[in-house]
Amino acid sequence: METNPYVLVAIFLLLGVLLPVATVSWIGPLLRPNNPTPEKQSTYESGNIPVGDSWGRFNVRYYLYALLFVIFDVETLFLYPWAVAYRQLGLFALVEMVVFIALLAVGLLYAWRKKALEWN
């Protein structure tokens, strides 16, 4: 009797979701120590005494800069394997990477034209 390969995928998917959820939500609280004190529940500011409310508002531009940094930083990670294997991949890889860098440039140009990189 042969099993359907999708059944195995479903079992692994179910285990991949249930095991971390069970560990974090059920088993974790049973095993870890629970000794809350006011000092432990206060906001940590690198050893300094906390000043003000912990729910401070930040300008949305910080988020935008961080998002753009992460996007372009992750994209540069895709350049490394290409540079390492360039001699084996040949002209096709060069064309693909030029297209990839052109798409990055279009994204950067779009952000620049929308004035997302300016701080007023």
CORRAMO-V982822 format. One record per pair of residues at least 6 apart in sequence whose C-alpha atoms are under 6 Angstrom apart, sorted by the first residue. I is the first residue (numbers start at 1). J is the second residue. Records with the same first field share a line. If there is no record, write none. Layout:
# CORRAMO-V982822
I: J + J
This chain:
# CORRAMO-V982822
none
